[in-house]
Amino acid sequence: LTDVRPLEDARAEDPNLEELRERVERLEEATDIDPH
């Protein structure tokens, strides 16, 4: 994953995606991924 903003935009359509976004953020922190 390189950009989680599409998931943030989709929260209005599917609230479950907010949980997915949080998991993505935790995964990035755990693996030291820098999308920039």
C-alpha positions, 0 to 999 in steps of 0.5 A: 500500500502506498496511499491510504487516503482512498480508504479514508474517502470510502468511510462514508460508504463503508464504516468498516473501512475505518477499522481497515485504515487503522490496521493499515496504519499499525502495519506501516508503523510496525514495518517502518513503511514510508509511503513518501 
